[in-house]
Amino acid sequence: MKKFTKEELNLLSHIDIAYHILEEKNGGMNTLELYKEVCKILSVEVNEDKIGDFFSSLNTDKRFLLLENGNFDLRKKHAVKVVIEEEEEVEEEQLEQQLDESDEDDIDKTEDEDNLDDSDDLGELVIVDEDELEE
């Protein structure tokens, strides 16, 4: 933060100053400590009514990350761990098995439909005009 002049610091937002504080610091800081540090740098009095707004701003700014211990740190300092569960592979195998079984069911249904004798049902079929329906 020493690289900024007093005038430059006054032009920065509280969140931008917090970003630079965390950039220089190893490990995160809780909201209150970070807010007090920002106020100290700006030489302004700590206003407890604004801590909630400061916390909300940290949460919504994508550059910051809320750690499990309740401290904020910069997102770029933390690697993202991607976990791919084996459960997805099992679900895919089950889905493939179900598709194979449904294909077999379709084949059975087709064979059953081919064996039906359609001529028995058509013998009783009667065509009726609209005029005859109204009567």
N, CA, C and O of each residue as an XYZ file, in Angstrom:
540
protein
N       0.821     -1.189      0.000
C       0.000      0.000      0.000
C       0.870      1.259      0.000
O       0.380      2.372     -0.190
N       2.149      1.059      0.214
C       3.054      2.206      0.240
C       3.291      2.786     -1.148
O       3.797      3.899     -1.295
N       2.917      2.014     -2.161
C       3.128      2.490     -3.529
C       2.102      3.553     -3.946
O       2.266      4.208     -4.975
N       1.055      3.719     -3.149
C       0.011      4.699     -3.454
C       0.233      5.983     -2.651
O       0.666      5.957     -1.499
N      -0.077      7.090     -3.295
C      -0.051      8.361     -2.572
C      -1.373      8.527     -1.832
O      -2.333      7.801     -2.090
N      -1.416      9.467     -0.932
C      -2.649      9.720     -0.168
C      -3.803     10.089     -1.101
O      -4.941      9.679     -0.872
N      -3.519     10.850     -2.135
C      -4.564     11.237     -3.089
C      -5.086     10.025     -3.867
O      -6.288      9.897     -4.100
N      -4.176      9.147     -4.262
C      -4.580      7.932     -4.989
C      -5.421      7.023     -4.104
O      -6.396      6.435     -4.571
N      -5.056      6.902     -2.845
C      -5.827      6.084     -1.909
C      -7.237      6.617     -1.726
O      -8.188      5.842     -1.621
N      -7.374      7.920     -1.686
C      -8.700      8.521     -1.526
C      -9.594      8.289     -2.747
O     -10.818      8.368     -2.643
N      -8.988      8.002     -3.897
C      -9.765      7.740     -5.108
C     -10.209      6.273     -5.201
O     -11.133      5.946     -5.946
N      -9.550      5.404     -4.446
C      -9.887      3.976     -4.481
C     -11.081      3.683     -3.579
O     -11.301      4.368     -2.580
N     -11.842      2.663     -3.942
C     -12.951      2.237     -3.094
C     -12.403      1.413     -1.931
O     -11.258      0.963     -1.957
N     -13.234      1.226     -0.922
C     -12.820      0.413      0.224
C     -12.466     -1.006     -0.223
O     -11.525     -1.610      0.292
N     -13.216     -1.524     -1.172
C     -12.990     -2.887     -1.657
C     -11.669     -2.984     -2.402
O     -10.943     -3.966     -2.252
N     -11.354     -1.982     -3.196
C     -10.074     -1.994     -3.916
C      -8.898     -1.920     -2.941
O      -7.876     -2.574     -3.146
N      -9.043     -1.134     -1.895
C      -7.992     -1.047     -0.882
C      -7.853     -2.397     -0.165
O      -6.742     -2.860      0.095
N      -8.985     -3.012      0.147
C      -8.960     -4.335      0.783
C      -8.252     -5.345     -0.122
O      -7.511     -6.205      0.356
N      -8.483     -5.236     -1.413
C      -7.822     -6.129     -2.372
C      -6.299     -5.980     -2.272
O      -5.576     -6.975     -2.223
N      -5.831     -4.760     -2.242
C      -4.390     -4.513     -2.174
C      -3.806     -4.945     -0.819
O      -2.666     -5.405     -0.756
N      -4.569     -4.801      0.240
C      -4.115     -5.264      1.556
C      -3.920     -6.775      1.529
O      -2.883     -7.280      1.959
N      -4.924     -7.498      1.020
C      -4.839     -8.962      0.975
C      -3.779     -9.444     -0.007
O      -3.207    -10.521      0.161
N      -3.525     -8.645     -1.022
C      -2.505     -9.001     -2.005
C      -1.119     -9.016     -1.342
O      -0.277     -9.851     -1.674
N      -0.894     -8.105     -0.424
C       0.396     -8.015      0.259
C       0.493     -8.958      1.448
O       1.596     -9.278      1.891
N      -0.626     -9.401      1.966
C      -0.653    -10.209      3.190
C      -0.762    -11.700      2.848
O      -1.488    -12.097      1.937
N      -0.022    -12.502      3.601
C      -0.158    -13.953      3.469
C      -1.267    -14.420      4.392
O      -1.275    -14.090      5.577
N      -2.199    -15.184      3.856
C      -3.335    -15.618      4.649
C      -4.432    -14.579      4.593
O      -4.201    -13.432      4.210
N      -5.609    -14.983      4.971
C      -6.750    -14.077      4.892
C      -6.929    -13.277      6.167
O      -6.176    -13.411      7.131
N      -7.943    -12.449      6.136
C      -8.317    -11.620      7.288
C      -9.823    -11.676      7.438
O     -10.552    -11.805      6.454
N     -10.287    -11.578      8.686
C     -11.737    -11.541      8.862
C     -12.250    -10.153      8.482
O     -11.469     -9.216      8.313
N     -13.533    -10.037      8.354
C     -14.153     -8.806      7.848
C     -13.807     -7.601      8.715
O     -13.445     -6.544      8.201
N     -13.919     -7.760     10.013
C     -13.681     -6.630     10.911
C     -12.227     -6.163     10.839
O     -11.965     -4.962     10.758
N     -11.278     -7.107     10.869
C      -9.861     -6.732     10.776
C      -9.577     -6.008      9.464
O      -8.884     -4.990      9.443
N     -10.109     -6.534      8.388
C      -9.887     -5.952      7.071
C     -10.490     -4.549      6.986
O      -9.871     -3.631      6.448
N     -11.699     -4.393      7.520
C     -12.358     -3.086      7.504
C     -11.570     -2.071      8.337
O     -11.402     -0.921      7.930
N     -11.088     -2.506      9.504
C     -10.296     -1.608     10.352
C      -9.000     -1.201      9.662
O      -8.563     -0.056      9.783
N      -8.389     -2.127      8.944
C      -7.153     -1.833      8.220
C      -7.409     -0.812      7.102
O      -6.609      0.099      6.889
N      -8.528     -0.974      6.397
C      -8.897     -0.019      5.339
C      -9.102      1.367      5.948
O      -8.613      2.359      5.406
N      -9.815      1.443      7.062
C     -10.068      2.731      7.719
C      -8.767      3.360      8.208
O      -8.597      4.577      8.133
N      -7.864      2.547      8.701
C      -6.565      3.049      9.172
C      -5.771      3.658      8.019
O      -5.169      4.723      8.161
N      -5.775      2.977      6.886
C      -5.047      3.478      5.716
C      -5.637      4.787      5.219
O      -4.906      5.692      4.816
N      -6.969      4.885      5.247
C      -7.647      6.104      4.785
C      -7.709      7.184      5.857
O      -8.156      8.302      5.603
N      -7.258      6.838      7.052
C      -7.294      7.774      8.189
C      -8.713      8.256      8.469
O      -8.952      9.443      8.689
N      -9.651      7.306      8.455
C     -11.043      7.622      8.781
C     -11.455      6.788      9.992
O     -10.848      5.762     10.296
N     -12.488      7.248     10.664
C     -12.987      6.549     11.838
C     -13.753      5.291     11.423
O     -14.453      5.285     10.410
N     -13.613      4.236     12.210
C     -14.332      2.987     11.947
C     -15.806      3.217     12.256
O     -16.163      3.611     13.366
N     -16.655      2.970     11.271
C     -18.093      3.131     11.428
C     -18.714      1.734     11.415
O     -18.817      1.101     10.364
N     -19.126      1.261     12.589
C     -19.646     -0.098     12.711
C     -20.906     -0.323     11.878
O     -21.210     -1.463     11.529
N     -21.631      0.720     11.557
C     -22.839      0.597     10.747
C     -22.517      0.202      9.304
O     -23.381     -0.321      8.600
N     -21.291      0.445      8.863
C     -20.919      0.161      7.474
C     -20.226     -1.184      7.298
O     -19.913     -1.574      6.173
N     -19.982     -1.899      8.395
C     -19.290     -3.190      8.304
C     -20.136     -4.198      7.529
O     -19.595     -4.992      6.760
N     -21.439     -4.177      7.718
C     -22.332     -5.083      6.987
C     -22.270     -4.852      5.485
O     -22.245     -5.803      4.703
N     -22.247     -3.588      5.088
C     -22.142     -3.258      3.661
C     -20.792     -3.697      3.101
O     -20.695     -4.185      1.976
N     -19.754     -3.512      3.915
C     -18.409     -3.918      3.509
C     -18.364     -5.437      3.308
O     -17.800     -5.922      2.327
N     -18.963     -6.181      4.247
C     -19.039     -7.641      4.150
C     -19.785     -8.066      2.886
O     -19.338     -8.968      2.177
N     -20.911     -7.425      2.602
C     -21.693     -7.746      1.406
C     -20.894     -7.479      0.134
O     -20.948     -8.251     -0.824
N     -20.159     -6.383      0.141
C     -19.342     -6.051     -1.034
C     -18.244     -7.085     -1.254
O     -17.956     -7.456     -2.392
N     -17.634     -7.547     -0.173
C     -16.606     -8.588     -0.291
C     -17.203     -9.877     -0.848
O     -16.585    -10.560     -1.665
N     -18.406    -10.197     -0.398
C     -19.074    -11.432     -0.860
C     -19.450    -11.380     -2.329
O     -19.391    -12.397     -3.019
N     -19.829    -10.225     -2.809
C     -20.301    -10.133     -4.191
C     -19.179     -9.888     -5.190
O     -19.349    -10.121     -6.387
N     -18.037     -9.422     -4.707
C     -16.895     -9.171     -5.587
C     -16.195    -10.495     -5.873
O     -15.756    -11.178     -4.948
N     -16.089    -10.857     -7.136
C     -15.537    -12.150     -7.549
C     -14.049    -12.303     -7.243
O     -13.517    -13.411     -7.321
N     -13.381    -11.226     -6.900
C     -11.947    -11.308     -6.608
C     -11.679    -11.889     -5.230
O     -10.572    -12.350     -4.955
N     -12.686    -11.870     -4.361
C     -12.523    -12.321     -2.987
C     -13.152    -13.690     -2.786
O     -14.085    -14.082     -3.488
N     -12.614    -14.402     -1.806
C     -13.100    -15.740     -1.488
C     -13.280    -15.837      0.018
O     -12.366    -15.511      0.775
N     -14.446    -16.280      0.457
C     -14.703    -16.489      1.874
C     -14.240    -17.895      2.224
O     -14.770    -18.880      1.708
N     -13.255    -17.980      3.097
C     -12.668    -19.269      3.465
C     -13.507    -19.953      4.537
O     -14.382    -19.333      5.141
N     -13.236    -21.233      4.768
C     -13.993    -22.005      5.747
C     -13.871    -21.440      7.157
O     -14.797    -21.570      7.957
N     -12.743    -20.816      7.467
C     -12.535    -20.277      8.809
C     -13.171    -18.893      8.990
O     -13.017    -18.287     10.050
N     -13.874    -18.388      7.988
C     -14.558    -17.103      8.080
C     -13.731    -15.924      7.615
O     -14.210    -14.790      7.629
N     -12.503    -16.168      7.204
C     -11.646    -15.096      6.697
C     -11.840    -14.914      5.209
O     -12.227    -15.841      4.497
N     -11.565    -13.702      4.749
C     -11.564    -13.428      3.320
C     -10.133    -13.455      2.814
O      -9.211    -13.036      3.514
N      -9.952    -13.943      1.609
C      -8.669    -13.903      0.938
C      -8.944    -13.713     -0.543
O     -10.094    -13.747     -0.982
N      -7.881    -13.513     -1.308
C      -8.037    -13.338     -2.750
C      -8.232    -14.682     -3.413
O      -7.544    -15.653     -3.097
N      -9.172    -14.730     -4.333
C      -9.485    -15.965     -5.044
C      -8.271    -16.484     -5.815
O      -8.075    -17.694     -5.927
N      -7.474    -15.585     -6.337
C      -6.340    -16.009     -7.165
C      -5.260    -16.720     -6.359
O      -4.390    -17.371     -6.937
N      -5.301    -16.607     -5.046
C      -4.326    -17.281     -4.192
C      -4.714    -18.721     -3.869
O      -3.931    -19.460     -3.274
N      -5.898    -19.108     -4.254
C      -6.401    -20.436     -3.901
C      -6.744    -21.212     -5.165
O      -7.417    -20.711     -6.066
N      -6.264    -22.441     -5.203
C      -6.547    -23.315     -6.341
C      -7.949    -23.888     -6.193
O      -8.434    -24.114     -5.084
N      -8.572    -24.111     -7.305
C      -9.894    -24.722     -7.313
C      -9.706    -26.219     -7.473
O      -9.071    -26.678     -8.423
N     -10.254    -26.968     -6.550
C     -10.135    -28.418     -6.597
C     -11.410    -28.991     -7.204
O     -12.504    -28.807     -6.671
N     -11.253    -29.677     -8.311
C     -12.391    -30.275     -8.991
C     -12.433    -31.756     -8.630
O     -11.467    -32.487     -8.852
N     -13.543    -32.184     -8.082
C     -13.701    -33.574     -7.686
C     -14.743    -34.212     -8.591
O     -15.895    -33.783     -8.646
N     -14.314    -35.231     -9.287
C     -15.244    -35.977    -10.130
C     -15.516    -37.293     -9.420
O     -14.619    -38.111     -9.218
N     -16.741    -37.471     -9.059
C     -17.091    -38.660     -8.308
C     -17.301    -39.833     -9.245
O     -17.762    -39.679    -10.376
N     -16.949    -41.013     -8.744
C     -17.110    -42.227     -9.535
C     -18.578    -42.565     -9.719
O     -18.931    -43.360    -10.590
N     -19.427    -41.972     -8.910
C     -20.856    -42.228     -8.984
C     -21.409    -41.914    -10.370
O     -22.313    -42.597    -10.851
N     -20.863    -40.877    -11.011
C     -21.324    -40.511    -12.344
C     -21.074    -41.638    -13.339
O     -21.904    -41.900    -14.209
N     -19.918    -42.307    -13.209
C     -19.601    -43.410    -14.107
C     -20.582    -44.552    -13.900
O     -21.030    -45.177    -14.861
N     -20.914    -44.824    -12.640
C     -21.859    -45.895    -12.329
C     -23.215    -45.566    -12.928
O     -23.867    -46.438    -13.501
N     -23.651    -44.307    -12.801
C     -24.934    -43.900    -13.364
C     -24.947    -44.059    -14.877
O     -25.957    -44.474    -15.445
N     -23.834    -43.736    -15.540
C     -23.758    -43.889    -16.992
C     -23.870    -45.357    -17.385
O     -24.555    -45.691    -18.352
N     -23.195    -46.243    -16.634
C     -23.258    -47.673    -16.929
C     -24.684    -48.186    -16.743
O     -25.171    -48.978    -17.550
N     -25.361    -47.731    -15.669
C     -26.733    -48.148    -15.427
C     -27.655    -47.655    -16.534
O     -28.554    -48.378    -16.963
N     -27.438    -46.445    -16.992
C     -28.247    -45.887    -18.065
C     -28.063    -46.695    -19.345
O     -29.036    -47.000    -20.034
N     -26.817    -47.041    -19.662
C     -26.555    -47.853    -20.850
C     -27.242    -49.210    -20.739
O     -27.793    -49.722    -21.714
N     -27.202    -49.788    -19.535
C     -27.846    -51.085    -19.324
C     -29.360    -50.968    -19.521
O     -29.979    -51.830    -20.145
N     -29.943    -49.904    -18.989
C     -31.383    -49.693    -19.142
C     -31.750    -49.501    -20.607
O     -32.779    -50.001    -21.060
N     -30.913    -48.776    -21.351
C     -31.183    -48.571    -22.769
C     -31.116    -49.894    -23.525
O     -31.939    -50.159    -24.402
N     -30.142    -50.714    -23.185
C     -30.023    -52.022    -23.831
C     -31.252    -52.864    -23.538
O     -31.774    -53.522    -24.437
N     -31.726    -52.856    -22.288
C     -32.908    -53.630    -21.915
C     -34.147    -53.116    -22.622
O     -34.996    -53.907    -23.034
N     -34.265    -51.799    -22.770
C     -35.442    -51.249    -23.437
C     -35.420    -51.596    -24.928
O     -36.477    -51.766    -25.535
N     -34.233    -51.701    -25.521
C     -34.130    -52.133    -26.910
C     -34.644    -53.556    -27.059
O     -35.331    -53.873    -28.029
N     -34.311    -54.418    -26.094
C     -34.785    -55.797    -26.128
C     -36.303    -55.839    -25.992
O     -36.960    -56.625    -26.675
N     -36.873    -55.001    -25.116
C     -38.325    -54.924    -24.944
C     -38.986    -54.491    -26.244
O     -40.031    -55.025    -26.616
N     -38.385    -53.524    -26.942
C     -38.938    -53.053    -28.210
C     -38.949    -54.170    -29.238
O     -39.895    -54.291    -30.017
N     -37.916    -54.977    -29.246
C     -37.855    -56.105    -30.192
C     -38.954    -57.092    -29.873
O     -39.610    -57.593    -30.786
N     -39.177    -57.389    -28.590
C     -40.234    -58.312    -28.190
C     -41.603    -57.775    -28.594
O     -42.444    -58.530    -29.083
N     -41.835    -56.483    -28.397
C     -43.117    -55.880    -28.752
C     -43.342    -55.950    -30.258
O     -44.458    -56.216    -30.703
N     -42.309    -55.719    -31.037
C     -42.430    -55.762    -32.488
C     -42.799    -57.161    -32.941
O     -43.644    -57.324    -33.821
N     -42.177    -58.171    -32.353
C     -42.498    -59.555    -32.718
C     -43.935    -59.879    -32.364
O     -44.623    -60.557    -33.128
N     -44.411    -59.394    -31.188
C     -45.786    -59.632    -30.778
C     -46.759    -58.951    -31.730
O     -47.793    -59.522    -32.076
N     -46.435    -57.746    -32.150
C     -47.310    -57.015    -33.058
C     -47.383    -57.695    -34.416
O     -48.435    -57.674    -35.056
N     -46.289    -58.295    -34.868
C     -46.279    -58.995    -36.140
C     -47.171    -60.231    -36.103
O     -47.717    -60.632    -37.131
N     -47.323    -60.833    -34.936
C     -48.103    -62.062    -34.807
C     -49.601    -61.801    -34.671
O     -50.384    -62.751    -34.688
N     -50.017    -60.565    -34.539
C     -51.435    -60.255    -34.395
C     -52.170    -60.488    -35.715
O     -51.638    -60.226    -36.793
N     -53.388    -60.980    -35.607
C     -54.212    -61.194    -36.790
C     -55.178    -60.027    -36.904
O     -56.191    -59.988    -36.206
N     -54.874    -59.076    -37.778
C     -55.665    -57.859    -37.933
C     -56.982    -58.102    -38.673
O     -57.897    -57.288    -38.549
N     -57.107    -59.150    -39.409
C     -58.294    -59.377    -40.242
C     -59.539    -59.617    -39.409
O     -60.634    -59.303    -39.874
N     -59.429    -60.157    -38.204
C     -60.603    -60.422    -37.367
C     -61.281    -59.124    -36.940
O     -62.510    -59.066    -36.906
N     -60.529    -58.098    -36.618
C     -61.088    -56.848    -36.125
C     -61.700    -56.009    -37.245
O     -62.639    -55.253    -36.996
N     -61.201    -56.121    -38.444
C     -61.682    -55.290    -39.542
C     -63.027    -55.746    -40.092
O     -63.704    -54.956    -40.751
N     -63.431    -56.951    -39.857
C     -64.690    -57.476    -40.369
C     -65.890    -56.759    -39.797
O     -66.914    -56.664    -40.473
N     -65.811    -56.260    -38.604
C     -66.933    -55.599    -37.957
C     -66.919    -54.085    -38.163
O     -67.791    -53.393    -37.637
N     -65.974    -53.565    -38.896
C     -65.813    -52.135    -39.113
C     -66.896    -51.610    -40.059
O     -67.136    -52.185    -41.121
N     -67.559    -50.490    -39.654
C     -68.625    -49.898    -40.451
C     -68.293    -48.417    -40.639
O     -67.879    -47.749    -39.691
N     -68.474    -47.901    -41.864
C     -68.227    -46.495    -42.146
C     -69.557    -45.772    -42.090
O     -70.532    -46.188    -42.715
N     -69.586    -44.658    -41.318
C     -70.822    -43.915    -41.119
C     -70.595    -42.491    -41.600
O     -69.572    -41.883    -41.284
N     -71.571    -41.940    -42.385
C     -71.509    -40.545    -42.831
C     -71.912    -39.627    -41.680
O     -72.510    -40.060    -40.695
N     -71.568    -38.351    -41.829
C     -71.919    -37.360    -40.811
C     -73.439    -37.202    -40.700
O     -73.967    -37.001    -39.606
N     -74.124    -37.293    -41.814
C     -75.594    -37.156    -41.800
C     -76.225    -38.268    -40.961
O     -77.184    -38.033    -40.226
N     -75.691    -39.452    -41.074
C     -76.247    -40.584    -40.312
C     -76.007    -40.413    -38.826
O     -76.801    -40.885    -38.013
N     -74.924    -39.742    -38.459
C     -74.608    -39.517    -37.042
C     -75.615    -38.563    -36.411
O     -75.968    -38.725    -35.243
N     -76.084    -37.570    -37.166
C     -77.005    -36.566    -36.638
C     -78.374    -37.122    -36.384
O     -79.111    -36.547    -35.584
N     -78.756    -38.191    -37.006
C     -80.094    -38.761    -36.886
C     -80.312    -39.512    -35.653
O     -81.403    -40.040    -35.436
